[in-house]
Amino acid sequence: MADVTTVSPADTIKAYWIPGCSSCLRMKEFLQKSGRDFEAVNIETRPDEAAALRSFGLRPPAVVHDGRAISGLDLVGVADLIGVEYTPPRILPAAVLKQRYGAVTATACTLISQLTPEQLQYKAPDRDRTMAELGAHIASIMRCFVDAYDNERYDHSLENPAVEPTRPDEIVAIARETQRQLDEWWTRFGFDDPLDRVIETSWGPRTLLEAFERSVWHPMQHTRQLTFFVEQHLGVTPVRRLRPEELAGLPLPEGIHAGDGDA
């Protein structure tokens, strides 16, 4: 789909996104399936629109329509905003989500370990982010959920390490430590918690189970992207890939990358 879709000015739906953003791709696919015309705004190439989005206190993904705005993470809210029916899929049980996250850790660590420090500095053509940064992001996302369990707020600043790693073993160490934190949380609290407590997130008040689901599918989608870049752009055959049964039942986008025509 082109960056900008022609729409009627009187009924403009704007979808703000950036390349490589897993949640942006999910939002754009949702809008495409809704049948509504919309303008897809890449704020990295249209900085004037970035300021407009900030005026709503939002960052990509986000949808703006008729003077109102909502986070693109909230597909129920997006459906309501644009006037379409939508029933979200059932969330997998917490025990299953934890197993799926283990697949993310195993796959991402294996992929990263196959790369050299030089390969880790490769950047996708449409986003200023190295494979090292992408790997460190994958390795850190779950820390937002573990922290939110105690602090009642999903803190996106924890999605990336304070110091950017440059070597494969450094990224793997971050991922292993995140897995350790999740395993410890599960042993102490998660194994019998219904996760129905509501916390504050950037996409509105959500249950811990909803936040947990996002903390699984988000790094899983980025691991799919990492696999794509490792194989298609760096010419490295992945030793481990995420299997269909490990993806099943999660609210993942169908595509791999948020860049138009890239994957």
C-alpha positions as CSV (number, residue, x, y, z in Angstrom):
1,M,0.0,0.0,0.0
2,A,1.3,3.5,-0.8
3,D,2.3,5.8,2.0
4,V,-0.7,8.1,1.4
5,T,-4.1,6.8,0.3
6,T,-6.4,9.3,-1.4
7,V,-9.4,10.1,0.8
8,S,-12.3,12.5,0.9
9,P,-11.2,15.6,2.9
10,A,-14.5,15.6,4.7
11,D,-14.0,12.0,6.0
12,T,-10.3,11.8,6.5
13,I,-9.0,9.0,8.7
14,K,-5.3,9.5,9.4
15,A,-3.2,6.5,10.5
16,Y,0.2,7.6,11.9
17,W,3.0,5.0,11.6
18,I,6.8,4.5,11.3
19,P,8.6,1.8,9.4
20,G,9.6,-1.3,11.3
21,C,6.9,-0.7,14.0
22,S,5.1,-4.0,14.6
23,S,2.1,-2.3,16.2
24,C,1.9,0.1,13.3
25,L,1.7,-2.7,10.8
26,R,-1.0,-4.4,12.8
27,M,-3.0,-1.1,12.9
28,K,-2.6,-0.5,9.1
29,E,-3.8,-4.0,8.3
30,F,-6.8,-3.6,10.6
31,L,-7.7,-0.4,8.8
32,Q,-7.3,-2.0,5.4
33,K,-9.6,-4.8,6.4
34,S,-12.2,-2.4,7.8
35,G,-13.0,-1.1,4.3
36,R,-12.6,2.5,5.3
37,D,-10.4,4.8,3.3
38,F,-7.6,6.3,5.3
39,E,-4.4,8.3,4.9
40,A,-1.3,6.5,6.1
41,V,1.1,9.1,7.5
42,N,4.7,8.0,7.9
43,I,5.9,10.6,10.5
44,E,9.6,9.9,9.7
45,T,9.1,11.4,6.2
46,R,6.4,14.0,7.2
47,P,7.7,15.7,10.4
48,D,5.0,18.3,10.2
49,E,2.5,15.6,10.9
50,A,4.5,14.4,13.8
51,A,3.8,17.7,15.6
52,A,0.1,17.3,14.9
53,L,0.2,13.9,16.5
54,R,2.1,15.1,19.5
55,S,-0.7,17.7,20.1
56,F,-2.9,14.7,21.0
57,G,-0.3,13.3,23.4
58,L,0.2,10.2,21.3
59,R,3.0,8.5,19.3
60,P,2.7,6.0,16.5
61,P,0.7,3.9,16.0
62,A,-2.3,6.2,16.3
63,V,-5.5,7.0,14.4
64,V,-7.0,10.5,14.2
65,H,-10.5,11.0,12.9
66,D,-13.1,13.8,13.2
67,G,-11.0,15.7,15.8
68,R,-10.4,12.7,18.0
69,A,-7.4,10.5,18.4
70,I,-6.6,7.1,19.8
71,S,-3.6,4.8,20.2
72,G,-3.3,2.3,17.3
73,L,-2.6,-0.4,19.9
74,D,-6.3,-0.2,20.9
75,L,-8.0,-1.9,18.0
76,V,-11.4,-1.9,19.8
77,G,-11.0,1.9,20.3
78,V,-9.9,2.3,16.7
79,A,-13.0,0.4,15.5
80,D,-15.2,2.6,17.6
81,L,-13.5,5.8,16.3
82,I,-14.0,4.9,12.6
83,G,-17.4,3.3,13.1
84,V,-16.9,-0.4,12.3
85,E,-17.8,-3.5,14.2
86,Y,-14.9,-5.4,15.9
87,T,-14.8,-8.2,18.4
88,P,-11.2,-8.9,19.6
89,P,-10.0,-12.5,19.7
90,R,-9.8,-14.4,22.9
91,I,-6.5,-13.9,24.8
92,L,-4.5,-17.1,25.3
93,P,-4.1,-18.3,28.9
94,A,-1.2,-16.9,30.8
95,A,0.6,-20.3,30.9
96,V,0.5,-20.5,27.2
97,L,1.7,-16.9,26.8
98,K,4.7,-17.7,29.0
99,Q,5.5,-20.7,26.8
100,R,5.3,-18.6,23.7
101,Y,7.6,-16.1,25.2
102,G,10.2,-18.8,25.7
103,A,10.1,-19.5,22.0
104,V,10.8,-15.8,21.4
105,T,13.8,-15.9,23.7
106,A,15.2,-19.1,22.1
107,T,14.7,-17.9,18.5
108,A,16.0,-14.4,19.0
109,C,19.1,-15.5,21.0
110,T,19.9,-18.1,18.3
111,L,19.6,-15.5,15.5
112,I,21.6,-12.9,17.2
113,S,24.3,-15.5,18.0
114,Q,24.7,-16.2,14.3
115,L,25.7,-12.6,13.5
116,T,29.0,-10.9,13.7
117,P,29.4,-7.5,15.4
118,E,29.7,-6.0,11.9
119,Q,26.4,-7.6,10.8
120,L,24.7,-6.3,13.9
121,Q,25.3,-2.7,12.6
122,Y,23.2,-3.3,9.5
123,K,20.3,-1.0,9.2
124,A,17.1,-1.7,7.2
125,P,16.8,0.8,4.3
126,D,13.7,2.6,5.7
127,R,14.6,3.0,9.4
128,D,17.5,4.3,11.3
129,R,17.8,1.2,13.5
130,T,20.6,-1.4,13.6
131,M,20.0,-5.1,14.0
132,A,21.8,-4.6,17.4
133,E,19.1,-2.1,18.4
134,L,16.3,-4.4,17.1
135,G,17.8,-7.4,19.0
136,A,18.1,-5.4,22.2
137,H,14.5,-4.2,21.8
138,I,13.3,-7.7,21.5
139,A,15.3,-8.7,24.5
140,S,13.9,-6.0,26.7
141,I,10.2,-5.6,26.0
142,M,9.0,-8.1,28.5
143,R,10.7,-6.1,31.3
144,C,7.8,-3.6,30.9
145,F,5.3,-6.2,31.9
146,V,7.4,-7.5,34.9
147,D,7.8,-3.9,36.1
148,A,4.1,-3.1,35.5
149,Y,3.0,-6.0,37.7
150,D,4.4,-4.2,40.7
151,N,4.1,-0.5,39.7
152,E,0.7,-0.5,38.1
153,R,1.9,1.3,34.9
154,Y,3.3,0.0,31.6
155,D,6.6,1.9,31.2
156,H,7.7,2.0,27.6
157,S,11.1,3.4,28.5
158,L,12.1,-0.1,29.6
159,E,11.6,-1.5,26.1
160,N,15.3,-0.6,25.3
161,P,18.4,-0.9,27.4
162,A,20.0,2.2,28.8
163,V,23.3,1.4,27.0
164,E,23.2,0.1,23.4
165,P,24.9,-3.3,23.1
166,T,27.2,-3.9,20.2
167,R,28.1,-7.6,20.5
168,P,25.9,-10.7,20.1
169,D,26.8,-12.0,23.6
170,E,25.7,-8.7,25.1
171,I,22.3,-8.9,23.5
172,V,21.9,-12.5,24.4
173,A,22.8,-11.7,28.0
174,I,20.0,-9.1,28.1
175,A,17.5,-11.6,26.7
176,R,18.5,-14.3,29.2
177,E,18.2,-11.9,32.1
178,T,14.8,-10.8,30.9
179,Q,13.7,-14.5,30.7
180,R,15.1,-15.0,34.2
181,Q,13.0,-12.1,35.5
182,L,9.9,-13.5,33.9
183,D,10.6,-17.0,35.2
184,E,11.0,-15.6,38.7
185,W,7.8,-13.6,38.5
186,W,6.0,-16.7,37.2
187,T,7.2,-18.9,40.1
188,R,6.4,-16.3,42.7
189,F,3.1,-14.7,41.4
190,G,2.1,-15.5,37.9
191,F,1.4,-19.2,38.0
192,D,-1.9,-18.7,39.9
193,D,-2.7,-15.0,39.3
194,P,-5.8,-14.4,37.0
195,L,-4.1,-11.2,35.8
196,D,-7.4,-9.3,35.9
197,R,-6.0,-6.3,37.8
198,V,-6.2,-3.1,35.7
199,I,-3.1,-1.0,35.1
200,E,-2.3,2.2,33.3
201,T,-0.9,1.8,29.7
202,S,-0.3,4.2,26.8
203,W,-3.3,2.6,25.2
204,G,-5.6,3.1,28.1
205,P,-6.5,1.2,31.3
206,R,-5.8,-2.5,30.6
207,T,-5.7,-5.8,32.5
208,L,-2.4,-7.3,33.3
209,L,-3.4,-10.2,31.0
210,E,-3.8,-7.8,28.1
211,A,-0.4,-6.2,28.9
212,F,1.2,-9.7,29.1
213,E,-0.2,-10.6,25.7
214,R,1.3,-7.5,24.2
215,S,4.6,-8.2,25.8
216,V,4.6,-11.6,24.1
217,W,3.3,-10.8,20.6
218,H,5.3,-7.5,20.3
219,P,8.8,-9.1,20.6
220,M,7.6,-12.1,18.6
221,Q,6.7,-9.9,15.7
222,H,10.1,-8.2,15.9
223,T,11.7,-11.6,15.9
224,R,9.9,-12.4,12.7
225,Q,11.4,-9.1,11.3
226,L,14.8,-10.0,12.6
227,T,14.6,-13.4,10.9
228,F,13.6,-11.7,7.6
229,F,16.5,-9.3,7.7
230,V,19.0,-11.9,8.8
231,E,18.0,-14.2,5.9
232,Q,17.0,-11.8,3.1
233,H,19.4,-8.8,3.7
234,L,22.4,-10.4,5.4
235,G,22.3,-13.8,3.6
236,V,22.5,-15.8,6.8
237,T,20.3,-19.0,7.1
238,P,18.6,-18.9,10.5
239,V,19.2,-22.0,12.6
240,R,15.9,-21.6,14.4
241,R,12.7,-20.0,13.2
242,L,9.4,-19.3,15.0
243,R,7.1,-22.2,14.1
244,P,3.5,-21.8,13.1
245,E,2.3,-23.4,16.3
246,E,4.3,-20.8,18.3
247,L,2.6,-18.0,16.4
248,A,-1.0,-19.4,16.5
249,G,-3.6,-17.6,18.6
250,L,-1.6,-14.3,19.0
251,P,-2.8,-11.0,17.6
252,L,0.1,-10.7,15.1
253,P,-0.1,-8.8,11.9
254,E,-0.1,-10.9,8.7
255,G,2.9,-9.1,7.2
256,I,6.4,-8.9,8.6
257,H,7.5,-5.3,8.2
258,A,5.7,-2.0,8.3
259,G,7.7,-0.6,5.3
260,D,5.6,-0.6,2.1
261,G,6.6,-3.4,-0.2
262,D,9.5,-4.5,2.0
263,A,8.1,-7.7,3.3
